Structure formats: structure tokens, C-alpha cells
Amino acid sequence: GKEKYFHFFVAEFNDEVIGIVFFYHSYSTLVGKSLILETIIVKPKYHNKGFRKALIYKFYEFAYQQKIQRITQAINDKDIPIIKKSIKNGTYLLDGIRIVQIDDIALKTFIKNN
């Protein structure tokens, strides 16, 4: 469409798409322009070959060029290897903050009952 809501960077190897980084813009009233890093996916047979790192670098380079003030990414707290890699790349875990979500069923219930 005319407006771009989502963005991807794609990793290719031998004319095959082997990974993506998927993200979108956000805005924080506290810090300004932000990005939400939704997911990084690399096909299992290409793990530990530097493709994930290359995708992260491309994403961070884009963020830097766009003068992004903050990047947010949700990581499952059981995914210890990804958490360690993320911290090694300069990210940090937030203490005292919980992300809350409402799914479509709860949203429908709220609208119906209010």
C-alpha cells in the first residue's frame, strides 16, 4: 500500500531466503521515535553461521540512520540463549516493567460488557 506499516530485511544465501527481521515503527511520549523488533527468523540449518547477527546489524544500522531513540523487543524468558546474545549486543532487561496484552476474545468481552 501507499503507507508502509511493517518493514522487513531479508537474508539470502545462494538465491534462497534464509532469514528475516520483521519490525515496525512506534512512538514513545518519553523518548520519541521508536521501533518494535517483532521477530528475527533464520532457518535452522543456517543457525550459528552469522546470518542472525547480520540481520541484527542491518536492523540496528537502519535504526541509527533513522535517529531512532528506542528499540523494543519481546523475548520469551525461557529463551536463555537469545537473551544472552541480546545482552551481548548491548540490550538490557527491564526490571519492574510488565508488558500487558489483550487478545481478541478479551477485547470483544470488554466492548460487549462496557
Jmol script that loads the backbone (N, CA, C; Angstrom):
load data "model"
ATOM      1  N   GLY A   1       0.795  -1.178   0.000  1.00  0.00           N
ATOM      2  CA  GLY A   1       0.000   0.000   0.000  1.00  0.00           C
ATOM      3  C   GLY A   1       0.850   1.260   0.000  1.00  0.00           C
ATOM      4  N   LYS A   2       0.183   2.385   0.015  1.00  0.00           N
ATOM      5  CA  LYS A   2       0.857   3.674  -0.013  1.00  0.00           C
ATOM      6  C   LYS A   2       1.674   3.892   1.260  1.00  0.00           C
ATOM      7  N   GLU A   3       1.067   3.611   2.396  1.00  0.00           N
ATOM      8  CA  GLU A   3       1.781   3.745   3.663  1.00  0.00           C
ATOM      9  C   GLU A   3       2.372   2.406   4.062  1.00  0.00           C
ATOM     10  N   LYS A   4       3.586   2.438   4.553  1.00  0.00           N
ATOM     11  CA  LYS A   4       4.246   1.215   4.972  1.00  0.00           C
ATOM     12  C   LYS A   4       4.164   1.101   6.489  1.00  0.00           C
ATOM     13  N   TYR A   5       3.473   0.076   6.965  1.00  0.00           N
ATOM     14  CA  TYR A   5       3.301  -0.132   8.393  1.00  0.00           C
ATOM     15  C   TYR A   5       4.347  -1.073   8.963  1.00  0.00           C
ATOM     16  N   PHE A   6       4.789  -2.015   8.141  1.00  0.00           N
ATOM     17  CA  PHE A   6       5.745  -3.017   8.576  1.00  0.00           C
ATOM     18  C   PHE A   6       6.947  -3.000   7.653  1.00  0.00           C
ATOM     19  N   HIS A   7       8.076  -3.426   8.188  1.00  0.00           N
ATOM     20  CA  HIS A   7       9.305  -3.473   7.407  1.00  0.00           C
ATOM     21  C   HIS A   7       9.986  -4.816   7.621  1.00  0.00           C
ATOM     22  N   PHE A   8      10.723  -5.243   6.605  1.00  0.00           N
ATOM     23  CA  PHE A   8      11.486  -6.477   6.670  1.00  0.00           C
ATOM     24  C   PHE A   8      12.876  -6.229   6.107  1.00  0.00           C
ATOM     25  N   PHE A   9      13.842  -6.905   6.655  1.00  0.00           N
ATOM     26  CA  PHE A   9      15.118  -7.095   5.987  1.00  0.00           C
ATOM     27  C   PHE A   9      15.238  -8.589   5.793  1.00  0.00           C
ATOM     28  N   VAL A  10      15.730  -8.983   4.643  1.00  0.00           N
ATOM     29  CA  VAL A  10      15.774 -10.387   4.265  1.00  0.00           C
ATOM     30  C   VAL A  10      17.227 -10.820   4.093  1.00  0.00           C
ATOM     31  N   ALA A  11      17.539 -12.000   4.616  1.00  0.00           N
ATOM     32  CA  ALA A  11      18.855 -12.605   4.404  1.00  0.00           C
ATOM     33  C   ALA A  11      18.709 -13.675   3.331  1.00  0.00           C
ATOM     34  N   GLU A  12      19.582 -13.604   2.337  1.00  0.00           N
ATOM     35  CA  GLU A  12      19.573 -14.590   1.265  1.00  0.00           C
ATOM     36  C   GLU A  12      20.928 -15.271   1.183  1.00  0.00           C
ATOM     37  N   PHE A  13      20.895 -16.529   0.785  1.00  0.00           N
ATOM     38  CA  PHE A  13      22.121 -17.301   0.577  1.00  0.00           C
ATOM     39  C   PHE A  13      21.860 -18.231  -0.600  1.00  0.00           C
ATOM     40  N   ASN A  14      22.698 -18.128  -1.626  1.00  0.00           N
ATOM     41  CA  ASN A  14      22.520 -18.935  -2.847  1.00  0.00           C
ATOM     42  C   ASN A  14      21.102 -18.796  -3.408  1.00  0.00           C
ATOM     43  N   ASP A  15      20.634 -17.565  -3.536  1.00  0.00           N
ATOM     44  CA  ASP A  15      19.313 -17.249  -4.080  1.00  0.00           C
ATOM     45  C   ASP A  15      18.154 -17.837  -3.284  1.00  0.00           C
ATOM     46  N   GLU A  16      18.376 -18.146  -2.015  1.00  0.00           N
ATOM     47  CA  GLU A  16      17.335 -18.672  -1.148  1.00  0.00           C
ATOM     48  C   GLU A  16      17.142 -17.713   0.030  1.00  0.00           C
ATOM     49  N   VAL A  17      15.890 -17.390   0.330  1.00  0.00           N
ATOM     50  CA  VAL A  17      15.613 -16.592   1.518  1.00  0.00           C
ATOM     51  C   VAL A  17      15.791 -17.509   2.722  1.00  0.00           C
ATOM     52  N   ILE A  18      16.722 -17.119   3.602  1.00  0.00           N
ATOM     53  CA  ILE A  18      17.014 -17.980   4.752  1.00  0.00           C
ATOM     54  C   ILE A  18      16.694 -17.316   6.084  1.00  0.00           C
ATOM     55  N   GLY A  19      16.347 -16.030   6.044  1.00  0.00           N
ATOM     56  CA  GLY A  19      16.020 -15.355   7.288  1.00  0.00           C
ATOM     57  C   GLY A  19      15.411 -13.991   7.050  1.00  0.00           C
ATOM     58  N   ILE A  20      14.726 -13.500   8.095  1.00  0.00           N
ATOM     59  CA  ILE A  20      14.142 -12.157   8.041  1.00  0.00           C
ATOM     60  C   ILE A  20      14.245 -11.509   9.418  1.00  0.00           C
ATOM     61  N   VAL A  21      14.240 -10.195   9.407  1.00  0.00           N
ATOM     62  CA  VAL A  21      13.980  -9.415  10.610  1.00  0.00           C
ATOM     63  C   VAL A  21      12.744  -8.571  10.270  1.00  0.00           C
ATOM     64  N   PHE A  22      11.738  -8.637  11.143  1.00  0.00           N
ATOM     65  CA  PHE A  22      10.442  -8.003  10.923  1.00  0.00           C
ATOM     66  C   PHE A  22      10.234  -6.968  12.020  1.00  0.00           C
ATOM     67  N   PHE A  23       9.916  -5.718  11.634  1.00  0.00           N
ATOM     68  CA  PHE A  23       9.775  -4.648  12.621  1.00  0.00           C
ATOM     69  C   PHE A  23       8.803  -3.590  12.132  1.00  0.00           C
ATOM     70  N   TYR A  24       8.442  -2.698  13.063  1.00  0.00           N
ATOM     71  CA  TYR A  24       7.546  -1.600  12.715  1.00  0.00           C
ATOM     72  C   TYR A  24       7.824  -0.401  13.619  1.00  0.00           C
ATOM     73  N   HIS A  25       7.332   0.744  13.170  1.00  0.00           N
ATOM     74  CA  HIS A  25       7.543   1.996  13.887  1.00  0.00           C
ATOM     75  C   HIS A  25       6.579   2.139  15.054  1.00  0.00           C
ATOM     76  N   SER A  26       7.027   2.872  16.033  1.00  0.00           N
ATOM     77  CA  SER A  26       6.232   3.201  17.205  1.00  0.00           C
ATOM     78  C   SER A  26       6.668   4.586  17.650  1.00  0.00           C
ATOM     79  N   TYR A  27       5.991   5.113  18.629  1.00  0.00           N
ATOM     80  CA  TYR A  27       6.394   6.406  19.179  1.00  0.00           C
ATOM     81  C   TYR A  27       6.206   6.369  20.679  1.00  0.00           C
ATOM     82  N   SER A  28       7.194   6.829  21.394  1.00  0.00           N
ATOM     83  CA  SER A  28       7.123   6.905  22.844  1.00  0.00           C
ATOM     84  C   SER A  28       7.040   8.365  23.261  1.00  0.00           C
ATOM     85  N   THR A  29       6.081   8.680  24.114  1.00  0.00           N
ATOM     86  CA  THR A  29       6.000  10.045  24.623  1.00  0.00           C
ATOM     87  C   THR A  29       7.175  10.347  25.552  1.00  0.00           C
ATOM     88  N   LEU A  30       7.846   9.319  26.032  1.00  0.00           N
ATOM     89  CA  LEU A  30       9.000   9.522  26.911  1.00  0.00           C
ATOM     90  C   LEU A  30      10.287   9.780  26.142  1.00  0.00           C
ATOM     91  N   VAL A  31      10.496   9.074  25.028  1.00  0.00           N
ATOM     92  CA  VAL A  31      11.787   9.185  24.333  1.00  0.00           C
ATOM     93  C   VAL A  31      11.696   9.565  22.865  1.00  0.00           C
ATOM     94  N   GLY A  32      10.538   9.422  22.241  1.00  0.00           N
ATOM     95  CA  GLY A  32      10.416   9.796  20.836  1.00  0.00           C
ATOM     96  C   GLY A  32      10.301   8.600  19.905  1.00  0.00           C
ATOM     97  N   LYS A  33      10.904   8.742  18.713  1.00  0.00           N
ATOM     98  CA  LYS A  33      10.785   7.724  17.676  1.00  0.00           C
ATOM     99  C   LYS A  33      11.326   6.381  18.163  1.00  0.00           C
ATOM    100  N   SER A  34      10.522   5.349  17.954  1.00  0.00           N
ATOM    101  CA  SER A  34      10.875   4.019  18.434  1.00  0.00           C
ATOM    102  C   SER A  34      10.581   2.980  17.360  1.00  0.00           C
ATOM    103  N   LEU A  35      11.194   1.827  17.523  1.00  0.00           N
ATOM    104  CA  LEU A  35      10.903   0.677  16.677  1.00  0.00           C
ATOM    105  C   LEU A  35      10.560  -0.503  17.564  1.00  0.00           C
ATOM    106  N   ILE A  36       9.659  -1.326  17.076  1.00  0.00           N
ATOM    107  CA  ILE A  36       9.344  -2.594  17.721  1.00  0.00           C
ATOM    108  C   ILE A  36       9.964  -3.682  16.849  1.00  0.00           C
ATOM    109  N   LEU A  37      10.903  -4.411  17.406  1.00  0.00           N
ATOM    110  CA  LEU A  37      11.509  -5.550  16.706  1.00  0.00           C
ATOM    111  C   LEU A  37      10.623  -6.751  17.009  1.00  0.00           C
ATOM    112  N   GLU A  38       9.809  -7.131  16.041  1.00  0.00           N
ATOM    113  CA  GLU A  38       8.823  -8.188  16.252  1.00  0.00           C
ATOM    114  C   GLU A  38       9.463  -9.573  16.252  1.00  0.00           C
ATOM    115  N   THR A  39      10.291  -9.844  15.261  1.00  0.00           N
ATOM    116  CA  THR A  39      10.903 -11.166  15.221  1.00  0.00           C
ATOM    117  C   THR A  39      12.125 -11.196  14.319  1.00  0.00           C
ATOM    118  N   ILE A  40      12.996 -12.108  14.634  1.00  0.00           N
ATOM    119  CA  ILE A  40      14.131 -12.451  13.781  1.00  0.00           C
ATOM    120  C   ILE A  40      14.023 -13.958  13.559  1.00  0.00           C
ATOM    121  N   ILE A  41      13.971 -14.353  12.308  1.00  0.00           N
ATOM    122  CA  ILE A  41      13.859 -15.769  11.981  1.00  0.00           C
ATOM    123  C   ILE A  41      14.981 -16.136  11.018  1.00  0.00           C
ATOM    124  N   VAL A  42      15.689 -17.203  11.346  1.00  0.00           N
ATOM    125  CA  VAL A  42      16.689 -17.773  10.446  1.00  0.00           C
ATOM    126  C   VAL A  42      16.414 -19.273  10.378  1.00  0.00           C
ATOM    127  N   LYS A  43      16.394 -19.818   9.168  1.00  0.00           N
ATOM    128  CA  LYS A  43      16.150 -21.259   9.012  1.00  0.00           C
ATOM    129  C   LYS A  43      17.152 -22.045   9.845  1.00  0.00           C
ATOM    130  N   PRO A  44      16.687 -23.100  10.505  1.00  0.00           N
ATOM    131  CA  PRO A  44      17.554 -23.861  11.426  1.00  0.00           C
ATOM    132  C   PRO A  44      18.894 -24.307  10.834  1.00  0.00           C
ATOM    133  N   LYS A  45      18.919 -24.723   9.580  1.00  0.00           N
ATOM    134  CA  LYS A  45      20.186 -25.210   9.027  1.00  0.00           C
ATOM    135  C   LYS A  45      21.226 -24.089   8.856  1.00  0.00           C
ATOM    136  N   TYR A  46      20.797 -22.834   9.002  1.00  0.00           N
ATOM    137  CA  TYR A  46      21.712 -21.698   8.885  1.00  0.00           C
ATOM    138  C   TYR A  46      22.018 -21.040  10.239  1.00  0.00           C
ATOM    139  N   HIS A  47      21.563 -21.669  11.324  1.00  0.00           N
ATOM    140  CA  HIS A  47      21.887 -21.150  12.656  1.00  0.00           C
ATOM    141  C   HIS A  47      23.393 -21.212  12.887  1.00  0.00           C
ATOM    142  N   ASN A  48      23.887 -20.302  13.701  1.00  0.00           N
ATOM    143  CA  ASN A  48      25.302 -20.242  14.085  1.00  0.00           C
ATOM    144  C   ASN A  48      26.250 -20.047  12.903  1.00  0.00           C
ATOM    145  N   LYS A  49      25.766 -19.386  11.872  1.00  0.00           N
ATOM    146  CA  LYS A  49      26.607 -19.088  10.708  1.00  0.00           C
ATOM    147  C   LYS A  49      26.725 -17.584  10.462  1.00  0.00           C
ATOM    148  N   GLY A  50      26.231 -16.776  11.407  1.00  0.00           N
ATOM    149  CA  GLY A  50      26.372 -15.332  11.317  1.00  0.00           C
ATOM    150  C   GLY A  50      25.225 -14.595  10.657  1.00  0.00           C
ATOM    151  N   PHE A  51      24.212 -15.305  10.184  1.00  0.00           N
ATOM    152  CA  PHE A  51      23.106 -14.637   9.496  1.00  0.00           C
ATOM    153  C   PHE A  51      22.226 -13.845  10.456  1.00  0.00           C
ATOM    154  N   ARG A  52      21.973 -14.387  11.629  1.00  0.00           N
ATOM    155  CA  ARG A  52      21.183 -13.652  12.629  1.00  0.00           C
ATOM    156  C   ARG A  52      21.900 -12.350  13.003  1.00  0.00           C
ATOM    157  N   LYS A  53      23.193 -12.444  13.223  1.00  0.00           N
ATOM    158  CA  LYS A  53      23.984 -11.261  13.568  1.00  0.00           C
ATOM    159  C   LYS A  53      23.951 -10.231  12.439  1.00  0.00           C
ATOM    160  N   ALA A  54      24.016 -10.691  11.199  1.00  0.00           N
ATOM    161  CA  ALA A  54      23.973  -9.779  10.048  1.00  0.00           C
ATOM    162  C   ALA A  54      22.614  -9.081   9.957  1.00  0.00           C
ATOM    163  N   LEU A  55      21.541  -9.820  10.223  1.00  0.00           N
ATOM    164  CA  LEU A  55      20.214  -9.206  10.216  1.00  0.00           C
ATOM    165  C   LEU A  55      20.077  -8.164  11.326  1.00  0.00           C
ATOM    166  N   ILE A  56      20.578  -8.492  12.506  1.00  0.00           N
ATOM    167  CA  ILE A  56      20.528  -7.535  13.615  1.00  0.00           C
ATOM    168  C   ILE A  56      21.331  -6.290  13.268  1.00  0.00           C
ATOM    169  N   TYR A  57      22.519  -6.485  12.691  1.00  0.00           N
ATOM    170  CA  TYR A  57      23.341  -5.335  12.320  1.00  0.00           C
ATOM    171  C   TYR A  57      22.588  -4.442  11.330  1.00  0.00           C
ATOM    172  N   LYS A  58      21.987  -5.037  10.310  1.00  0.00           N
ATOM    173  CA  LYS A  58      21.252  -4.255   9.312  1.00  0.00           C
ATOM    174  C   LYS A  58      20.102  -3.484   9.966  1.00  0.00           C
ATOM    175  N   PHE A  59      19.402  -4.152  10.867  1.00  0.00           N
ATOM    176  CA  PHE A  59      18.301  -3.509  11.588  1.00  0.00           C
ATOM    177  C   PHE A  59      18.812  -2.351  12.447  1.00  0.00           C
ATOM    178  N   TYR A  60      19.879  -2.584  13.205  1.00  0.00           N
ATOM    179  CA  TYR A  60      20.443  -1.517  14.053  1.00  0.00           C
ATOM    180  C   TYR A  60      20.970  -0.367  13.204  1.00  0.00           C
ATOM    181  N   GLU A  61      21.574  -0.671  12.071  1.00  0.00           N
ATOM    182  CA  GLU A  61      22.063   0.371  11.170  1.00  0.00           C
ATOM    183  C   GLU A  61      20.901   1.235  10.679  1.00  0.00           C
ATOM    184  N   PHE A  62      19.799   0.588  10.295  1.00  0.00           N
ATOM    185  CA  PHE A  62      18.601   1.315   9.871  1.00  0.00           C
ATOM    186  C   PHE A  62      18.101   2.216  11.002  1.00  0.00           C
ATOM    187  N   ALA A  63      18.013   1.658  12.205  1.00  0.00           N
ATOM    188  CA  ALA A  63      17.536   2.425  13.356  1.00  0.00           C
ATOM    189  C   ALA A  63      18.430   3.641  13.614  1.00  0.00           C
ATOM    190  N   TYR A  64      19.721   3.439  13.524  1.00  0.00           N
ATOM    191  CA  TYR A  64      20.667   4.534  13.750  1.00  0.00           C
ATOM    192  C   TYR A  64      20.486   5.627  12.689  1.00  0.00           C
ATOM    193  N   GLN A  65      20.355   5.230  11.441  1.00  0.00           N
ATOM    194  CA  GLN A  65      20.182   6.202  10.356  1.00  0.00           C
ATOM    195  C   GLN A  65      18.865   6.961  10.472  1.00  0.00           C
ATOM    196  N   GLN A  66      17.843   6.328  11.024  1.00  0.00           N
ATOM    197  CA  GLN A  66      16.539   6.959  11.203  1.00  0.00           C
ATOM    198  C   GLN A  66      16.451   7.774  12.496  1.00  0.00           C
ATOM    199  N   LYS A  67      17.554   7.824  13.240  1.00  0.00           N
ATOM    200  CA  LYS A  67      17.606   8.544  14.520  1.00  0.00           C
ATOM    201  C   LYS A  67      16.561   8.021  15.513  1.00  0.00           C
ATOM    202  N   ILE A  68      16.435   6.696  15.551  1.00  0.00           N
ATOM    203  CA  ILE A  68      15.511   6.033  16.463  1.00  0.00           C
ATOM    204  C   ILE A  68      16.043   6.156  17.887  1.00  0.00           C
ATOM    205  N   GLN A  69      15.166   6.473  18.818  1.00  0.00           N
ATOM    206  CA  GLN A  69      15.560   6.680  20.205  1.00  0.00           C
ATOM    207  C   GLN A  69      15.478   5.422  21.064  1.00  0.00           C
ATOM    208  N   ARG A  70      14.640   4.463  20.631  1.00  0.00           N
ATOM    209  CA  ARG A  70      14.497   3.254  21.423  1.00  0.00           C
ATOM    210  C   ARG A  70      14.007   2.109  20.543  1.00  0.00           C
ATOM    211  N   ILE A  71      14.520   0.926  20.824  1.00  0.00           N
ATOM    212  CA  ILE A  71      14.062  -0.303  20.179  1.00  0.00           C
ATOM    213  C   ILE A  71      13.528  -1.206  21.275  1.00  0.00           C
ATOM    214  N   THR A  72      12.360  -1.779  21.039  1.00  0.00           N
ATOM    215  CA  THR A  72      11.763  -2.702  21.991  1.00  0.00           C
ATOM    216  C   THR A  72      11.596  -4.055  21.310  1.00  0.00           C
ATOM    217  N   GLN A  73      11.932  -5.105  22.055  1.00  0.00           N
ATOM    218  CA  GLN A  73      11.756  -6.462  21.556  1.00  0.00           C
ATOM    219  C   GLN A  73      11.285  -7.341  22.706  1.00  0.00           C
ATOM    220  N   ALA A  74      10.288  -8.158  22.454  1.00  0.00           N
ATOM    221  CA  ALA A  74       9.834  -9.127  23.447  1.00  0.00           C
ATOM    222  C   ALA A  74      10.571 -10.442  23.198  1.00  0.00           C
ATOM    223  N   ILE A  75      11.138 -10.993  24.257  1.00  0.00           N
ATOM    224  CA  ILE A  75      11.839 -12.272  24.181  1.00  0.00           C
ATOM    225  C   ILE A  75      11.265 -13.172  25.267  1.00  0.00           C
ATOM    226  N   ASN A  76      10.938 -14.395  24.907  1.00  0.00           N
ATOM    227  CA  ASN A  76      10.439 -15.362  25.875  1.00  0.00           C
ATOM    228  C   ASN A  76      11.478 -15.563  26.968  1.00  0.00           C
ATOM    229  N   ASP A  77      11.065 -15.468  28.235  1.00  0.00           N
ATOM    230  CA  ASP A  77      12.039 -15.566  29.333  1.00  0.00           C
ATOM    231  C   ASP A  77      12.672 -16.947  29.456  1.00  0.00           C
ATOM    232  N   LYS A  78      12.173 -17.928  28.733  1.00  0.00           N
ATOM    233  CA  LYS A  78      12.779 -19.259  28.734  1.00  0.00           C
ATOM    234  C   LYS A  78      13.842 -19.402  27.640  1.00  0.00           C
ATOM    235  N   ASP A  79      13.933 -18.420  26.741  1.00  0.00           N
ATOM    236  CA  ASP A  79      14.889 -18.488  25.632  1.00  0.00           C
ATOM    237  C   ASP A  79      16.230 -17.884  26.052  1.00  0.00           C
ATOM    238  N   ILE A  80      16.896 -18.565  26.961  1.00  0.00           N
ATOM    239  CA  ILE A  80      18.140 -18.079  27.564  1.00  0.00           C
ATOM    240  C   ILE A  80      19.221 -17.771  26.519  1.00  0.00           C
ATOM    241  N   PRO A  81      19.453 -18.630  25.500  1.00  0.00           N
ATOM    242  CA  PRO A  81      20.492 -18.297  24.512  1.00  0.00           C
ATOM    243  C   PRO A  81      20.245 -16.973  23.786  1.00  0.00           C
ATOM    244  N   ILE A  82      18.989 -16.702  23.426  1.00  0.00           N
ATOM    245  CA  ILE A  82      18.675 -15.442  22.744  1.00  0.00           C
ATOM    246  C   ILE A  82      18.834 -14.271  23.704  1.00  0.00           C
ATOM    247  N   ILE A  83      18.423 -14.437  24.947  1.00  0.00           N
ATOM    248  CA  ILE A  83      18.605 -13.373  25.940  1.00  0.00           C
ATOM    249  C   ILE A  83      20.085 -13.055  26.089  1.00  0.00           C
ATOM    250  N   LYS A  84      20.931 -14.070  26.213  1.00  0.00           N
ATOM    251  CA  LYS A  84      22.375 -13.855  26.352  1.00  0.00           C
ATOM    252  C   LYS A  84      22.960 -13.160  25.126  1.00  0.00           C
ATOM    253  N   LYS A  85      22.541 -13.586  23.931  1.00  0.00           N
ATOM    254  CA  LYS A  85      23.026 -12.940  22.699  1.00  0.00           C
ATOM    255  C   LYS A  85      22.581 -11.482  22.650  1.00  0.00           C
ATOM    256  N   SER A  86      21.336 -11.232  23.052  1.00  0.00           N
ATOM    257  CA  SER A  86      20.819  -9.862  23.030  1.00  0.00           C
ATOM    258  C   SER A  86      21.592  -8.964  23.986  1.00  0.00           C
ATOM    259  N   ILE A  87      21.877  -9.469  25.182  1.00  0.00           N
ATOM    260  CA  ILE A  87      22.636  -8.688  26.161  1.00  0.00           C
ATOM    261  C   ILE A  87      24.051  -8.435  25.643  1.00  0.00           C
ATOM    262  N   LYS A  88      24.632  -9.430  25.006  1.00  0.00           N
ATOM    263  CA  LYS A  88      25.964  -9.263  24.418  1.00  0.00           C
ATOM    264  C   LYS A  88      25.968  -8.151  23.364  1.00  0.00           C
ATOM    265  N   ASN A  89      24.825  -7.973  22.677  1.00  0.00           N
ATOM    266  CA  ASN A  89      24.710  -6.931  21.649  1.00  0.00           C
ATOM    267  C   ASN A  89      24.366  -5.566  22.220  1.00  0.00           C
ATOM    268  N   GLY A  90      24.288  -5.452  23.550  1.00  0.00           N
ATOM    269  CA  GLY A  90      24.066  -4.146  24.157  1.00  0.00           C
ATOM    270  C   GLY A  90      22.667  -3.892  24.669  1.00  0.00           C
ATOM    271  N   THR A  91      21.778  -4.849  24.531  1.00  0.00           N
ATOM    272  CA  THR A  91      20.440  -4.652  25.079  1.00  0.00           C
ATOM    273  C   THR A  91      20.453  -4.910  26.581  1.00  0.00           C
ATOM    274  N   TYR A  92      19.393  -4.556  27.236  1.00  0.00           N
ATOM    275  CA  TYR A  92      19.289  -4.807  28.669  1.00  0.00           C
ATOM    276  C   TYR A  92      17.865  -5.202  29.000  1.00  0.00           C
ATOM    277  N   LEU A  93      17.737  -5.962  30.075  1.00  0.00           N
ATOM    278  CA  LEU A  93      16.417  -6.395  30.533  1.00  0.00           C
ATOM    279  C   LEU A  93      15.862  -5.354  31.486  1.00  0.00           C
ATOM    280  N   LEU A  94      14.587  -5.078  31.362  1.00  0.00           N
ATOM    281  CA  LEU A  94      13.944  -4.095  32.226  1.00  0.00           C
ATOM    282  C   LEU A  94      13.396  -4.780  33.472  1.00  0.00           C
ATOM    283  N   ASP A  95      13.709  -4.222  34.610  1.00  0.00           N
ATOM    284  CA  ASP A  95      13.153  -4.701  35.869  1.00  0.00           C
ATOM    285  C   ASP A  95      11.942  -3.848  36.220  1.00  0.00           C
ATOM    286  N   GLY A  96      10.949  -4.470  36.828  1.00  0.00           N
ATOM    287  CA  GLY A  96       9.806  -3.727  37.322  1.00  0.00           C
ATOM    288  C   GLY A  96       8.803  -3.315  36.267  1.00  0.00           C
ATOM    289  N   ILE A  97       8.967  -3.805  35.048  1.00  0.00           N
ATOM    290  CA  ILE A  97       8.020  -3.469  33.983  1.00  0.00           C
ATOM    291  C   ILE A  97       7.448  -4.766  33.441  1.00  0.00           C
ATOM    292  N   ARG A  98       6.166  -4.800  33.325  1.00  0.00           N
ATOM    293  CA  ARG A  98       5.480  -5.954  32.739  1.00  0.00           C
ATOM    294  C   ARG A  98       4.739  -5.475  31.497  1.00  0.00           C
ATOM    295  N   ILE A  99       4.836  -6.222  30.435  1.00  0.00           N
ATOM    296  CA  ILE A  99       4.080  -5.943  29.219  1.00  0.00           C
ATOM    297  C   ILE A  99       2.713  -6.598  29.385  1.00  0.00           C
ATOM    298  N   VAL A 100       1.657  -5.856  29.146  1.00  0.00           N
ATOM    299  CA  VAL A 100       0.323  -6.426  29.219  1.00  0.00           C
ATOM    300  C   VAL A 100      -0.262  -6.467  27.809  1.00  0.00           C
ATOM    301  N   GLN A 101      -1.069  -7.468  27.578  1.00  0.00           N
ATOM    302  CA  GLN A 101      -1.710  -7.623  26.277  1.00  0.00           C
ATOM    303  C   GLN A 101      -3.171  -7.956  26.480  1.00  0.00           C
ATOM    304  N   ILE A 102      -3.955  -7.623  25.483  1.00  0.00           N
ATOM    305  CA  ILE A 102      -5.355  -8.029  25.462  1.00  0.00           C
ATOM    306  C   ILE A 102      -5.582  -8.715  24.123  1.00  0.00           C
ATOM    307  N   ASP A 103      -6.125  -9.910  24.150  1.00  0.00           N
ATOM    308  CA  ASP A 103      -6.367 -10.632  22.901  1.00  0.00           C
ATOM    309  C   ASP A 103      -7.753 -10.304  22.359  1.00  0.00           C
ATOM    310  N   ASP A 104      -8.077 -10.880  21.213  1.00  0.00           N
ATOM    311  CA  ASP A 104      -9.340 -10.561  20.550  1.00  0.00           C
ATOM    312  C   ASP A 104     -10.559 -10.981  21.369  1.00  0.00           C
ATOM    313  N   ILE A 105     -10.468 -12.078  22.095  1.00  0.00           N
ATOM    314  CA  ILE A 105     -11.591 -12.548  22.906  1.00  0.00           C
ATOM    315  C   ILE A 105     -11.844 -11.586  24.070  1.00  0.00           C
ATOM    316  N   ALA A 106     -10.786 -11.201  24.761  1.00  0.00           N
ATOM    317  CA  ALA A 106     -10.931 -10.258  25.873  1.00  0.00           C
ATOM    318  C   ALA A 106     -11.406  -8.891  25.369  1.00  0.00           C
ATOM    319  N   LEU A 107     -10.928  -8.488  24.204  1.00  0.00           N
ATOM    320  CA  LEU A 107     -11.362  -7.214  23.624  1.00  0.00           C
ATOM    321  C   LEU A 107     -12.862  -7.250  23.328  1.00  0.00           C
ATOM    322  N   LYS A 108     -13.320  -8.340  22.737  1.00  0.00           N
ATOM    323  CA  LYS A 108     -14.748  -8.496  22.441  1.00  0.00           C
ATOM    324  C   LYS A 108     -15.568  -8.472  23.726  1.00  0.00           C
ATOM    325  N   THR A 109     -15.092  -9.162  24.769  1.00  0.00           N
ATOM    326  CA  THR A 109     -15.784  -9.193  26.050  1.00  0.00           C
ATOM    327  C   THR A 109     -15.844  -7.801  26.662  1.00  0.00           C
ATOM    328  N   PHE A 110     -14.740  -7.072  26.615  1.00  0.00           N
ATOM    329  CA  PHE A 110     -14.718  -5.716  27.154  1.00  0.00           C
ATOM    330  C   PHE A 110     -15.734  -4.825  26.456  1.00  0.00           C
ATOM    331  N   ILE A 111     -15.713  -4.839  25.132  1.00  0.00           N
ATOM    332  CA  ILE A 111     -16.624  -3.996  24.351  1.00  0.00           C
ATOM    333  C   ILE A 111     -18.081  -4.364  24.662  1.00  0.00           C
ATOM    334  N   LYS A 112     -18.352  -5.657  24.733  1.00  0.00           N
ATOM    335  CA  LYS A 112     -19.705  -6.130  24.989  1.00  0.00           C
ATOM    336  C   LYS A 112     -20.191  -5.721  26.379  1.00  0.00           C
ATOM    337  N   ASN A 113     -19.318  -5.766  27.386  1.00  0.00           N
ATOM    338  CA  ASN A 113     -19.705  -5.521  28.768  1.00  0.00           C
ATOM    339  C   ASN A 113     -19.571  -4.074  29.208  1.00  0.00           C
ATOM    340  N   ASN A 114     -19.038  -3.221  28.376  1.00  0.00           N
ATOM    341  CA  ASN A 114     -18.852  -1.832  28.789  1.00  0.00           C
ATOM    342  C   ASN A 114     -19.583  -0.948  27.824  1.00  0.00           C
TER     343      ASN A 114
END
end "model"
wireframe off; spacefill off
backbone 0.3
color backbone group
